[in-house]
Amino acid sequence: MPNIFKIDRRDFLKVSSGAAGGLVLGLHLPLTASALAGDDDLKPNVFIAVEPSGEVLFTTPRPEMGQGSRTGFKMIVADELEIPWERIRIEMALAGPREVWGSMTAGGSTSIRQFFGPIGDAAATARQMLVSAAAQQWGVSERECQADDGAVEHVPSGRRQGYGELTEAAAALPVPERVVRKGSHQFRFIGSERPRVDIPEKVDGSAVFGLDFRLPGMKFAVIRRSPTFAGRLRGFDPIETLKVRGVRQVVEISAGVAVVADSTWSALKGMERLRIDWDPGPHTGVSSETIARQLERDGQAEPLVAEERGKARAVLAGAARTIKAVYENPFVSHSPLEPINCTAHVQGDEADVWVPTQAPQTSQRVAAGALGVPVENIRLHTLYTGGGFGRRLIAPWCADAVEVSRAVGGPVQIFWTRAEDTTQGNYRPISRHEMEAAFDASGKWIGWRHRVIAHSTSGASNPERMRDRVDSGAMDGAWRLAYDWPSALIEWKMSNTPLTTGALRSVYAQQNCFATEAFLDEVAAELGQDPLELRLGLLAGTDARLAAVLKTAAKGIGWGRVVPRGRGLGIACTHCFGSRLAHAVEVEVDTTGRVKVIQVHSAVDCGLAVYPDGVRQQLEGGVVFALTHALKAQITVQDGHVVQQTFSDYPLLTIDETPEVTVHLVNGGDPIGGIGEPPVPPLAPALVNAIWAATGVRMRSQPIGRIPV
């Protein structure tokens, strides 16, 4: 049980804009090294407040970016506190230090799985304290009382008191050391089908996303950065820009230049006329071709051994026969639909910042660093986010916003165009995968090798430190798998480029799973074995839950059935971010090589599905996201700059291209797993496996485009 303690209203207001009173409980999740129960310097990182009105305020440190976590949080509070659904409101906390909040970052599919236990403990604690307060007032045993629908009832007499009437007395009681949580058979809200809590305000337009935010007298600015990697601003000529109606200033900032105007439209038109002189920097010779040659060359150098099972090096060296293949993944962009934006109002050595972000603390630090002030001088407000996928884990635009606001002496909303976002991305890293399977003289499969050659995000900032280390994050989906390999050698080689990379929904698990699961089908074909049966054999005795989701997805799509000519079925699976997931895909390839995905059956075991419809939404969205990258999207480089700029040359999957997606929920038991990332990795390999079944053509590079038929 986490450290739970009472908070007074004054301390509560330091971290929340809410006006709660009554019974306020703070809890310290075990996300930091400190354990501060009983300390005078209270540092909780979640708050539940039962107000004198009988309403409940839950203050969350995790941003809502469309993943539906707030609905799951509300379900947990409603069940464990025994409070009517409509009496709970959820507010996003102001950004604060890790010592107070732990990690406020929405990433890694962590929100529900990290908070389910602690939030439930805090809500159950509040419930118990309210029951104790009522029992004391009535002079009866607590065993005769029960919480029910926002009130405490004395069962023998039928007396009831609402929570609001009990908050003052409950707040005077000591926090119980142990409380009883509900069993799953008692849940009314957890696991139920309810509309998302953010639907009404997103439908009626009252939800405030970054671009919706307004302040009196606010100006608007468009940002331009160097189009080439590591390029620098030499200078600019603002004469023509300042002639545009509504343009007020042209401001040089650390990252480039900003055009400030009375409206976004005026700023955009002004930027079109701005004459900028860029120093292109040292990377003008970099292109997709030079990067591909670099990865191939680095793959021939001595790699680091990440994992070895069963003396694999000796087995591979002594094999009678091997099959080999190279799988490749390009850089890809996050491209969230809401453009990059941030609003700032700098006043002296303090500032308010309003930003859609996945990482409030990172945004706060970036803004403070740009102004050269302490972090606590930045009051950062997290707004609704129109898509993140990892793009909003970093926050250079917060530096842009505070610099421009300081220059103009008032509030400013900065805006990156779609082209600016696409060409200035922190992309999913590029990777090359050299695969090898070994067989003995009788044709028995005896060895597996996967050499990962990739740009290392964690090694980019300090490549010397990482040169002799395996990038553990870059090996997700390649190593430590549940498959009982006959023998296996998993290798790593860093091959960094001038591009900036970062986390993109499932990060390296997507790329490594593509190579692993697609090449596994090549092994199955070499053995003359059904791909599903091969996987189940490798999982026998190692991971029954992963085997179960494979079987469920296969059953859903009708694995083994006869399909029309030009169609094929494919399957792939993963265990990442705490969940097990399998996709079974049916595709159709026409005579021109055009690929159409007919249907996808997705089976997931994330343990208890707190918000089942949210799980389905995440899987459906994950399929669309992954299909965009598998079929059409890629970032290419020419003369030291990114070629793609807008959705015309970086297209997303459209509605008419989207297949029917059927989601199957499998509960294999505790613990709760994540759900945002796991849908992405197995989609591409299931797709290319289905294409091979339909055409006999192996597709080993993304995006797939058209099939050579």
N, C-alpha and C positions, 0 to 999 in steps of 0.2 A: 504494500500500500504506500502511495507517495506521501510526502509530508504535507499535511493539511492544517491550516490555521486560520484564525479569524483576522479580518482586516477592518480597520475603521474607515469611515467615509473619506477622510482626508487623504489617507494613503491610496485608497482606491482611485481617487480623482487624479493622482499623479500619473497613472498609466492608462486612464480611460476617459473618454469624453462623456461617459454616462453619469447620471445623477443618482446612482443607487444609494440606498441606505439600508437599514434593517440588518439582516443576516448576510454578511459578505464573507465568503470563504475563498482563500487563496490556496492553491496547491502547487507544490514544487515537483514537476515531473523529473524523473531521473535522466535528464538530457544534458546535465552539466556535472562537473565533478563535485560541486558543493552540495552539502546536505544541511539545510539551514533551519530545520524545525527547532523551535524554541529560542532562536536567536533574535535579538532585538532588531537586527537589520534584516527584516523579512524580505525574501526575494521569491515570491511566487511567480509562476509563468502561465497560469490559467486562473480565471476568476468566475465564480458563480455567486450571484447576488439575488437573494429573495427579498423583494422590496415590501415596504408596509402596505402597498396597494395590492399585494398578492401576486404581482407580476414577477417574472424571473428574467434577469439579464445575464446572459452568458457572454463573456468577453473572450474572443478567440485571438490567438496570435498568428493564425495561419490565413493567408489571403485566399479569397475565392476567385478562381480564374476559369470557372465553368466546369470544374470537376465534381461539384455537388457535395463537397465535404461538409458544408454548413447544414445541409439537410440531415446528414448522418450524425453530426454533433447534436442537433436538436432532438433526434430520436433517442440518443443516449440519455440526455438530460431529462426528457419527458418521461422515459420509463423509470429511471432510477430515482428521480425526485417525486414521481407520482404527481405530475402537474399537467393540466390541460394543454394541449398542443398550442392553442392560440394565445396562451399567456406567456409564452417564451419569446424573447427577442434576442437576436444575436448581433453583436457589434464587433467590428475589427478594432483591435488595440492599436494605440499609437506605437510607433517603433521605439524599442528600448534596448538596452544592452543585454548580452547573453546571460549575464549574471541575474537579470530579472526574468527574462522570458525563455531562456534556453534558445533553441533555434526557431526563428519565426519563418523560416524558408519553406515554401510549398514546393517540394521537389522530392524525387526519389520515391514517390508513391507512399509517403509516410504519414499523412495527416490522420486518417482514421486508425491505421494500425498502431500508431504510437499513442493516440489519445483515448482509445476506447476504454482501456483500464483506468487511467487516472481521472478522466472526466466522470466515468461511472462511479468511481470511489467518492469523488467530491459531492456528486449529486446524492448518492446514498447517505453520505455523512450529513448533509443538510436535512435530508428527510428524517434521519434518526434524531437530530437535534430538535426538530419541530415536534416530533412525536413526544420526546422527553419533556419539552416545555408544556405541551398540552396535558400530559399525565400529571406533572407537578401542580399545575393550576387546578386540576380536578381532584387531586389527592387520590389518584388511582394507580394501579400498576401499569407500567408501559406495555406489558404483555397483553393487556386488555384493549390496547389502542392500535389503530392502524391508519396509515396515510392513504388517502383516497381522493383523487381528482382535485388536488389543490387544497385539501383540508385534512384535518385529523379527526377521526371518529372514535368515540368510546363505544366499542361494540356492544357491551351489555345494555347500556342505557340509550344508545342512539345519539348521544350528544355529539355535536360537530363544531369545530372552530376552523375558520379559514386560515391559510398560512399567513396572510397579512396581519391578522390579529396576534400572531404568535412570534413574529420576527424579533421584537424587542426582548422578550423573555428567552428566546432561543439564543440570541446573540450574547446573553449573559452566561450561558452554560459553557463548560469546558468541552473541547472537541473530543469526541470518543476516539479511543485508540483503535478500535476495530468495529467495522460495520458489516452487515450481511447484504451482499449483492443479490439481485434477483437471479433466478434460474431462467434459462432460455424459454421454458414453458410458461413463464409469467410475463414475457414481453408482449406489450400491446403495440409498440411503435417500431422497435428494432426488428428488422426483417420484414416489415410491412411495405405495402405499395402506397406511397403518398406522393402528391405533387411536390416538386422541389420548392423550397422556401423562397427562392429568388425569382420564381416565375412571374408572380403578379407585378412586381416593380419593373421587370424587364419587358413585360407586355405593355404596361401603361406608360412606359417611358420615364418613370421616376427614378430608376436606377441610374447612378452616376458613375459612368466610365470616365477614363482619363480625358477624352476629348469633349465630354459633356461639361466638365468642370468650368465654372466661371467665377471671377472676382470683379468687383467694381473697378473700372479703369484699367482692366487687364489688356496688355498688348499681346501680339502673336508673332512668333518668330520661326522662320524656316532655317534649318541648319545645313551647311554643306561642308563635307570633309574631303580630304584628298582622295581622288579616285584610284590611286595606286597604293600598293602596300608600302607603308613607311614613308609615304610622300609628305611634303611639308608645304605650308603656305608661304609664298614669297611676298605676295601683296595682292591688292585688288583695286579696281577703279569703280567707285560707287556712283559716278555721275549719272549714268542712264537709269540706274536703279532708283535713285532719289527722285526721279521725275515721275515715277509711278504713283498714282493717287493712293494715299493711305500709308505709304512707306514713310517711316519716321527716322530710322537709323540703320546703318550697317555697322555691325560690331565684330571686331576680331576676338575670338575666344581661343582657348588653348588647343582645341581640336580642329579649328578651322575658322569659319566665318558664319555670321548669322544676319539675316535680314529681318528687321523688326518693323511691324506695321499694325494698323488698326484692325486688320482681319487676316485670317489665314490666306485668303485668296490674294489679297494685296501683297502679302509676303512671298507667296509663290510666284506671282508675276514679277515682283522685284528681283527675286533670285534668278529668274530666267534672263534678266538683262545684266546681271552682275558679271563683270569681267574679272576673272580670277587667274592669277599666275601661280601655278603649282610647281614646286620642285618634285619631279617624279620619284626620287629616291633610288635606292640601290637594286630594286627587284624588277626592273622593266623587262628583263629577259625571261622572267618566269611565265610559264604557260602550262596548260594541262598536259601537253606532251612532255615537257621537261620534268614535271612532277611524276608522271607515270614512269619515265625512265629512271628517275631517282629511286622510286619504290622498288622497281625491279632490280636495280643495282644493289640497293641496301639488303634486299632479300637474299642475295648471293653471299653476303658477309656472314661471319659467324654470329649466330643468334644466341640469346640467353634461353636456357631451359627453364620454363615456367612450371612444368609438371611432367613427371615420367612415371608410367605404370608398367610393371612387368618387364623390365629390362628392354624397353622398346628400342633403344638405339641399336642394340645388338640384333634384335629381331629384324628390324628394317634393313640393316646392313646385310643380313644373311638370307633375305627373302628370295624365293625362286622367281617371283614375278611381282611387279607393282603396277598400280594405276595411279596417275597423277592428274591434277587439275588446278587451275588458278581461278579464284573468284575475286571479283573486284567491286568495291563500293566507292562512289564518288563523294565529294563534298555535297551536302544538301543544306538548304536554308530552312529556318523555322517558319517564316512567313505567316505569323499570326494575322488575322484579318484586321484587328485594330492596329493602326499604325503607331509607331513609337512616339510617345509624347510625355511631357512632364510640365507641371506648373510650379513656379517658385515665386516667393515674395521675400526678398532679402531686405532686412531692416537693421542696419548697423552690423553688428557681429552675430546676429541671429537670423534665422530664416524659417519660414514654413514652406514645406514641399508637399505637393499632392501628386501622386504618381501611381499608375497601375504597375504593380511589381510582384514578382514571386518572392523577392528577398528584401523585406523592409529594412533590415539591419544593414545589408550591403548598400542599399540606396542611401541610407542615412550617412554611412561612412563616406561614400563617394561625394555627396554634397558637402559634408564637413571638410573633406580634404581639398576640394576645389576652392572653398572659401578660406581655408587655413584657420578654422575655428574648432573648438572641441565638439565632439559628436553630440553632446547633450544640448548644444545650441541649435540643433536642427530638430524641429518638430515635424516629423514625417507622417503624413496621412496616406494610408493605403486605399486606393480606389478599386472599383471593379475592373477586372482585366479581361479584355477581349481576345483571349488566347495567349498562351505563354509557351508551352512545350519546351521550356528551357531557355528561351530567348530572353526572358525578363529576370533571369538569375543574376545578370550583370546589370550595370546601371550607368554607363558613361553619359547618357542623356540627362541624368540628374546634375552632373557637372556642367553640361551645356546650359541647363535651365538657371542654375544659381549664378553662373557667370554673366549671362545675359541680363538677368534681373538686377544684379548689382550695377551693371553698366548703364541701364536705363533708369534706375532709381525707382522701380515699381514692380508690380506683379506682371509676369510674362508666362505665356504657355508656349513651349517650344514643340516643334513638330518635325519628324523625319518623313520625307516622302517615301513612297513604296520603293522607288529606285535606290534611295539612300539606305533604307533598311536592307534591301537585298544585296547591295554591293558592299555594305559595311557590317556584314553579319559575323556572328561567332558560330561558325558552321559545324555540322556534324563532321568529324574527322574523316579524311580519306583513308582507305585501307586496301591492302592486297593480301590475299590468303592463299598460300601454297599448300595444297592438300595432297596426301599420299596414303594409299592403302596397300598393305603387303599381304601376299599369299604364299603358302608353301607349295611344294611340288604337286600335292594332291588337290590344290585349289582351295584349301581351307584358308579362311581369313585369319591372319595372325597379328596384324599390326596397323596402327592408325597414327598419322602425323598431321598436325595442323600448325603451320608457321604463320603467325600474325605479323605483318609488316604494316605499321600505321603511324600516322601523325599522333603524337602523344600530347593530349591537352595538359595533363599535369606536368609533363616534362618540358613544355614550351618555355616556361618562365625560368627554368634552371636546368638546361639540358645536360650540363656536366654532372650535376647531382644524380640525374636519372640515367646516365649513360650505361652504368653497370647494374641497373636495377630493373626488375620486371615491373612494368606499370600494371599493377593489379586490377585497376579499374578497366583498363583496356582489354583485359582477358575475359571479361564477363561473356558467357555464352560459348567460350572455347575451352575453358579449363574447369576442373572440379565438377564435372557433370555427373549425373546419376548413372549414365551408361556404364555397364560393366564391360569395358573394352577388352579385347584379347590382349592387347598391350597398347600403350598410347604415349606419344611424345608431343607435348604442346610447347611451342617455342615463341619467343617474342623478339622483335627487332624494331626499335624506334626509328622513324624516318620523318623528321619534322620539316615543315614548309613555312613560307612567310605568312600564310593565312592564319587568322585568328579562329580558334575552334573552341567549342564548349559543349555543354550537355544538351542533347536533343532527344527527347522522349525515348527512353531506354538506352541512350548513349551507345556504348560499344556492343551491348548485348544484341542489338539489331544486326550489326554487321557480322559478328562472329556466328550468330545463329544462322544467318543466311548461308554462310560457307559450310558450317557443320551439318545442318539439316539437309541441304541440297546434295552435298557430297555423300552423305549417308545413303541417299537414294541411288547414287551411282554405284556404291558398294553393293546395295541390294540387287541391282540389275546384274552386276558382275557375278553375284552368287546365284542368280536366278531365283531370288526370294522376294516375297511380298514385302514392300517397304514398311507397312504397319507391323507385320509379324516380326520383322528384324528388330524394330524398335522395342516391341514388347519383350522380345527375348533378351535384349540388352538391359531391360529394366527389371527383369524377373529377380526378385529378392533384394532389389535396391530401392525402388521408389514405387510403391503400389499406387500412390495418389496420382503420380504423373501418368502411370499406365491407365488409370481409370479415366482421366480426361482424354487421353488418346482414343480409348475405346468409345467414349461418349461422342466425341466429334465424328469418329468414323461411322458410328451407327447413325448419327444424324444425317450425314450426307449419303448414306447407303453405300458404304465402301464395298467394293467388289462387284457392284452391279454393272451390267452392260450399258454403256453410254453410246449415244449416236456418234457417227464418224465426225472427226474434227473436235471432239470433246475429250476431256480427261479429268481425272481426279488426282489431287495431291494432298499430302498431309505433312505436318511438322509440329513440333512442340518446344516448350521452353519451361524452365523453372528459374524465375528471376524476380527480384524485388518482393520476395516472400510468397509468390503465388505460382501455381502451375497452370499452364494454358496450352491448348492445342487448337490449331485451325485445320479444318478440312475444306478444300477449295475445289469447285468445279469451274472449269474454263472452257471456252469455245474459241478456236482459232480458225478464221475464215481463209479462203483461198488466197487472199492478199497478205496474209500474215498478221492481220489485225487480231488483237487479243481482247476478248470480252469475258469478264468474270461474271459467271451466272449466279453463283450462290456461295456463301461462306457459312459453315457451321463452326461455331466457336464454343469450346468447353473450357470452363475455368473453375479451379478450386482455389478460392481465396479464404478458405475456412468459413466462418460465419459472415454472410453478406449482410452487413448492417443496413445498407440501403440498396436492396436488390435492383431497383430500376436504375439507380445510379451506376451500378456495376454494368448493366446492359448498355447504358448510354456510353460508358467509357469504352466498352468493347466495340460497339458500333463505330464510335468516333475513331478508335485506334485502327480499325480496319481501313477506314477511308484515308486516314493519315498515312498508313503504311503503303496502301496502294498508290497514293500519289508518288511516293519515292520509288516504288518498285516499277511502275509503268512509265513515268514521264519526267520526273523532276531531277535536275542535277545542276550543280554550280560548276561552271568551267572558267578557265583563266586564260587570258591572252595579254601579252605585253605588260604583265605585272598588275593587271586589274581584273575584276570579275566581269564577265560578259553579260550575264542575265541581269535584268533590271526590274521588270514588272511582270504581272501575271500573263502577259502576252508571250513572254519567252521563258517564264518560270511558271508553267500552268499547274493548277491544282485539279484534283479529281472533281468532275462535275456530277450533277444529280443523275443524268442519263447514263453515266459510266459506273454508278454505284450499284453494287450487287445487293441482292437480298441477304441480310445477315440474320442468322438465328443463333441466339445465345443460350447455352445450357449451363446452369449453375450446379456445381458439384461441391458438396460440403464434406471434405475429408477429415475435418476436425481442426483443432487449434494448431498454431496461432493464426490470427487474422493476417492476411497478406495484402500487399498493395495491388492497385488495379489500373492506375494510369499508364504505366510503362509496359506491363506484360503483354498487352494485345499486339504490340508492334513487331517484336522480333520474329515470330514464326510465320508471319504472313507471306513475306517474299519467298522463303524457301518452299512453302506449300504451293505457292503460285507457280514457280518454275518447275516444281515436281509435277504439277498438273499439266503444264505445257509440254513437258517431255512425254507424259502419258498420252497426250493428244496428238503429238507430231513426231516424236522420236528425236527432237532437237533439244540439246542441253543449252540453257541460257545461264551463263555464269557471271554476268555483269549487270548491274543496275545503272540506269533504268533500262527496262527491257525493250521498250519501243515495239517495233514490228518484228515478227519471227521470220527468219529466212526459210520459206517453204517452196 
